[in-house]
Amino acid sequence: MSAAPGKLAICLLASEVAPLSKTGGLGDVVHALAKYLHADGHDVRLFTPCYASIDAGALAARPVAALQQLPLELGEHRYVFSVLEAALPGAGGAPVFLIDCPALYARASLYTSDPDEHLRFLVLTRAVFVSCALLGWPVQILHCNDWHTAFAPLYLRTEYGRQPAFAAARTVLTIHNIGYQGIFPAADVADLGLPAGDAHLLHQEDLRAGNINALRHGILYADAITTVSPTHAHEICTAQYGMGLEDSLRARGAALTGILNGVDYDEWDPRRDRFLPVHFDPEHLAGKAALKRELLTRLRLTVAPEVPFAGIVSRLAAQKGFELMFETLPRVLSARPLALAVLGSGEAKYEQFFAKLARSFPGRVAFESGYDEELSHWIEAACDLFLMPSRYEPCGLNQMYSLRYGTVPVVRRTGGLADSVRHYDAATGTGTGVVFNDFDAPAFEWALDTVLDLYAQPAHWSRLMRNGMSQDFSWKRAVREYVGLYRRLTAD
């Protein structure tokens, strides 16, 4: 059955989707796309692995009759997969199709360093083509995400485009994080399962260097490429941010665009946040103050409620700029009143730094290792300011969450941070945060001093909070841009 008149048949492929499987922003973005495209009446079907961590029973997932115990071959490898269908939680009835292949997905974590990591996602991509063909579903837009499904455009060109289900299909690749490219040895080229006459379509220079780069092939063959902010779309065409793919991206010209991610305000809004016992809005901020007092107590921080309270919720990775804090935070904490709550996990050196910081400043710094959805909402709601000094940031979501909660973001001018936060101008009262330019410790320390000076001026701070809370970064805006792109592709 095709989509209703004026509506599109959109196949989403992703390695993760919140709340079923999530390591970062990709899972949130894919969930929101499915939710809002479905709400607009499009026939959107999301395919993702059935990881061991997903409780299919709790989802009331049911086997798709035509898609059970299907064989799939890639080179010398033989797999069998089945497909389960469920309603994606919190997505208004949008369907999610789980590719069930225990040999590949019944592992302790979503992503691994196992030698068959590339096969795990080649099978996902192939299984989507097989499933749509057997369902007789004529796909108009095949929207793949990051390296995990980036071979879909090449598969469509070499093999599946001749099948009725994909005869009219156009492809979109969204790059959420260009730092992860899915590189595997050229010796494993047979694992791609390409027809014998199509090997010339692979990137020959990479092959000669002994590698196959999944993300590069998506860039080469997708009809359209998007990344998750306009500024980042320009950045990744440069050697500084392109991670070795800048030449391939520049060669695609106007096929590359940036669409700023949205925020799901059903989940992230202080007026109705399900994790908070008290709600607030720009005209009634007493609830934020109450939450601040409660979180300080919960984290065993002993500063007075009047002391500025900073928050961090993040993967602890080099991308996020934490090395700028190594000298800066101890110095600022020693010189000025400030409390800090950190939630995250990742590289050992960053975990060790924040653990030591908490020991060095007892009662002022709290570090919680790991991820806790409830605590992340509390930090966004209760803190006065939020720190994101990223080395690069394709989009970032936490700065947009922070704006909604009146929590002033302190960010570096890069990627989506540059597109979503405007530096506050005290002379005009305009702006939504504190923005610094250079990726170095003095620039970050300047930003911290600037935001703490503003905090000490209640009139400016109140204006800054309310400016941020008035911003609209809803997914309705972002989805309109995606649908416009889809329509241009299907009109060609």
N, C-alpha and C positions, 0 to 999 in steps of 0.2 A: 504494500500500500504506500503510495507516495504522500508527501506532505500536502496539507490543504492549500488551496489557491493562495498565492502570495506568501505562503510559509515555506520554509526550507527544511530539507532533510540533512541533518548535520550529525556526522559521526565524530565524536570526541575520543581520542586515544591518549591515555595518560598513565604514568607509572604509579601515581598516587592520587588520592582524592580524600579530602577531609569529609567527615570525621573518621572514615574507615581506615585510612592509611595516610600518614602525614609526617614529613620531616621538615618542611619549610613552606614557603609561600606558594609553591606549585600546587599543593593539595588544596589550599584555600581558593586559589584562582579557578581551578578546574571545577570545584564545587559550585562556585558562584556563577560561572558561565553556564553550567548545566541548569542551575536553578532558574536563572533569569531568561535564558533562551526558551526553556520549557514554559515559563509563565507567559511569555509573549506568543505562545501557540506554535512554536517551531517543533518539528519532529526531531528532537535531539536525543541521541543514545550514546551513553558514555561507557567505554570499555576500559577495564583496569584489572590487574592481577588479583586473584583470590589468595591473598597472603595468609599465612598461618595465623596471624594476629587478628584476622577478620572473623567474627562470629556469624557465620552464615545463618545459623538457626535463629539468633536474636534478630536478624534482619528479615526473617521470614522469606529468605531467598528460595526460589523454586527453580528446578531444572528446566531449561528450555528444551522442549521435546526433540526438536530437530538438531540439537547441538550437543549430543552426548557421545562420549567415547570416540572422539574424532581423531584419526591419525594425522600426524604432521611430521614431515621429514625436512631436515635442513642438513645438506651434505650427508655425512655418514650418521647423523644423529636421528633417532626416532623418538617421537613423543606422542602422548595421547592426552587430549584435553577435553573438558566439558565446559558448558557455560551455564551459569546461574543468573537469574534475573531478580532484582529487588527494587524497591523504591529507595532512592538515595535519601538518607535521613536529613531532615531540615531543608529539603529542596523542593517542596511543594508537589511531590509525586513524580519528579523526574526519574526516569529509569536508569539504573546502573547495571551493567552486564559484567559479571565476574568471570574471568578466565581461570578455570580451575585446573591446574597442572601441578600436582604435589611434588613431582620430581624437580620442579624449578622454583616453586613459590612457598613450599612448606619449610621455611628456614627461619632462623632466629631473628633476622632483621630484614627490612625491606630491601636494602641494598647491601651488597657484599663485595669482598675482594676476591671471590672465588674465580677460578679460571674460566668458568662458563657464564660469567656475568653478561657478556654480550648476547649469548644464546637466550638467556632468560627474557630479554626484551625483543630480540628478533622473533621469538616464538609468540610473544604478545602481539606484535605487529602483524605477523602472518595469520594468527588466529582471528584477528578482527576481519581481515579480508575474507577468510573462509566463512566466518559466521554471517557476515552481511550477504554474501553470495547465496548461502544456503537458506537464509531467511527471505531471499528475493526482495531485498530492500534497496531501492535505487538511491544511492547516496549522491547528494549534490556537493556537499562540503566535507572533506576529510581533514579534520583539524588535529594535527599531532603536536606534541609538546616535549621540548628538550630532546636530548640525544636518544632517549630510550625508544622513541617511536619515529625518529628522524629518517629511517629508511623507507617509510611509507610512500613518499613521493616517487622514489626510484622504483619501488615495487609496482606502483600504479603505472608507471611509464613502460616498464619492461614486461609485465606479465598480466596484472589484474585489470588494466585499462581496457582489455578486450572483452571482459565479461560484462554482461548486461547490467549488473548492479552498479558498475563503476564507469559506464560509458560516458556519463555526463559529469563525473566527479572532478572537482577542482581541489587543490591541496593548499593548506595553510600550515606553516610551521611557526610556533611561538617559542622564542628563546627566553626562558626564564632566568637561566644562569649560564652564561657562556663559559664559565670556568670549568664546567663539567661537559666533556665532549664525547665520551664513549669510545675511546681509542682502544683498539685491540690489534694483535699481530696480523700482518699481511699473510702469514702462513695459514691463517684460519679463513681465508677468503671463501673456501667452499661452504663454510657455514652460512653464508648469505643465501645460498640456494638460487643464485641467479641463473637464467638460461645461458647456455654455453656461449652464445653469440653476443652477450651483453656485457661481458667483463670490461670492455673498453670504456664503458660509462663510469667506471670507478675512477676516482681521482688518481691519476697515474703517478704524479710526483710523490704523493703519500705512499703509494705502493712501493715505489723504488726506495723510499726511506724505511720501508719495513712495517708500515702502519696502515690501518684503515680507521678513518675518523667518521664516526656515525653522524655527528652534528654537521660536519662539512657537507655530507651528501644531502642532508635535508636542505641546506642553504643552496646547493647547486640546483636542486630539482623541484623544490616547492614552487607553486604558482605565486604565492605571496609569503613573505616572511614578516613576522611582527616580533617586537620585543616590548617590554612592559612599561616603557616610558619614552616619550619623544626625545628627551636629552640622551638617554642611553642608546637610542637608535643611531644617533650621530657618534657617540663615544666609541661604540664597538667597530666603527669603520676606521679607527685609528690604532696605531701600534700599541699605544698605552693601554687600551682597553679591549682590543680585539682578540687577545689570547691566541694569536697565530692565524686567526680566521679573517682578519680585516681585508685581505685582498679578495677573498671569495665574496665577502659582503659588499665591498665597493663595486664589484663586478655586476651585482644584481641591481644596482641603481635604485629606481623608484619602486622596485618590488619590496624593498625594506621600509617599514613604517614603525612608529612607536605608538602604542595605545596604553595610556596610563591605567594601571590596575584600579579597580574600585574597592570599596569597603562594603561589606555586608552589614548594613545598619540594623538588620534584624538581630544580629549577634553582637554588634559592637556599637552600643549607644547607651549613654548613662541614664537616659530616660526610662529604659526598660531592661537593662542588663540582668539576665537571669542568675548570674553568679553573685550579684550584689544585694545586700539586705536593705540598702538605702539608695534611692535614685535622686538624680538632680538634673538641672538644665541651666542654661546661661543666666536665667533670672532667679534661680533658686540654688545657690552654691553651698548652702549650709550642709547638704548631704555629702559633698566632696570633703569638706573639713572633718565631718564625722568619720568618714571612711579612712581618712589619713590617720586620725587618732587611733582607730581600731587596728589598722595595719601596723603602725609603729609598735603597738602593744603585742600583736601577734608575732612579729619578727623579733621581739625582745630588744627593740631599739629604745633607748632611754632619753633621747633628745626631747626638748619641748616641742609642742605642736607648731610653734611659730617658726621653727627652723626649716629652711628649704629642704625638700625631700626629693631626691633624684632616683629614677628608675632605669633599669636595663632589663630587657627580655630579648634574648638572642641566642642563635648558635654562636658558640665561642670559636670563631674562625678568623683567619688572617684578613679575610675580606672585610670584616666588620670594624677594623681599625683599632683593635684593643691595645696594640702596642703603644699608641699615643697616650694611653692612660698610665703606663708603667711608672713614669716619673711625675706626671701631672697630677693624678688623683691624690697620691700621698702628700704632695706639696699643698694642694688646695685644701684638702681636709685638715692639714695642720694649721693653715693660716686663716680659714674662714669657717663659719658655722654651716654645716652641710651633713645630711644623712643620705645613705645610699642603699637601695635594695637591688640585688642582681639575681636574675633567674636565667639559667642556661647551662649548657654542657657542650663539650667539644674538645678542642686541643688542650693537652695536659698543661702547657705553660700558662694558658689563660685561666684555667680552673685553679691552678696553684696560685696565680697572682691574686685572684679575688678571694680565695680562702685565706691567704696571708693578710690581705687588706682587712678582712673581717676580724682577724686576730689582732691586728695592729691598732684598729680603731673599734674596740668593743663598745657596744651600745650605740654605734653610729653607722656601722656597715653590716649588712646581712647578705650572705651568699647562699643561695639554694641551688644545688646542682641538679640538673635534669630539666624536665618540662612538666608544668602543672597548669592545665588550662584555666582552672579557677584562679590560681595565684596570678597568672598573667593578666587577667581582667582586673584583679585587685590592684596590681601595680599601675596599670594604665589609669585607673580611676582615682587612686589615692595619692599618687605622687604629684609633685608640683612641676617637675621637669623630667624629660626623657632624653637619654644620651644615645646618639647614633653617629659616631664619627667615622663613617665607612670609608674604606679605601675605594671601593666601588659599590654601587647599589643599583641593580637593574631597575627596581621600582621601590621596594620597601613597602611594608604595610603598617608597621608599628608607628611610624611618624604620623600616618593618617588616623590611626586609632587614637593616638595621643591628642591630636587636634580636637577630635570629637569630644574628648573627656576633659578639655581645658588643661591638659598637661603639656607644657610648652616644650616643643622639640628643639634639641640642640643638635644640628646636623652639619655634615660637610656638603658643599655644593657639588653634587655629582648625581648623575642618573635621575631616578625618580624623586630623590630628596630635593634636587634643584627644581623639579617640576611641581612639587606639592607644598614646599615651605618657603615663605618669603621673609627675608630678614626684617626685623622690626625697626621702624624708623620713629624714634621718639619725637621728632619734630612734627610729624604729620599724624602719628598714632596709627599708622598702617603697618601691616606685616603680621606674621603668625608665629614666628620663632626666631631663633638665633642661628645664623648660618655663617660658617667660616669656609675659606677657600683652600688654603694650602694643606697638604697632608703632612703635617709635622706637629710636634708637641707644642711649640709656642703658639701656633694658631688655635689648637684645641684649648690651651689654657686661656687664651684671650676670650674664646667663646664662653668658657665657664665663668670667668670673671664678669663678662658682660651680662650673662643671664642672672648671676647672683646680684649684680648691681641693680638690674631691673626688678628683681624680686623685692629688693629693699625699698622700692618706690610703689606703694600700693595702687596709685592711680594708673601708672603704666602697666603694672602687672594685671590688673583687672581688665584693662583694654586688650592686652595681649591675649589673655585667656579667651575672652569673648570673641575676638577676631577669629581665633582658631576654631571655636565651637560653631561659628557660622558658616564654615566651609562645607561644600557639598562634593564629596568624592564617592558618590553612590555608584553601585554597579549598573544602575539604569543608564547612566551616561556612557559608561564603558561599553556596555552591550550594544548600544546604538551604533557605536563606532565599529564594532565587530560585524554587526549585521550589514552595515553599509559596505564594508569590505567584501563580505560574502556575496552580496548582491552584485557588486561590480565584477567579481570573478565569474559568477554564473551567467552574467549578461554577455560576456565575451564570446 
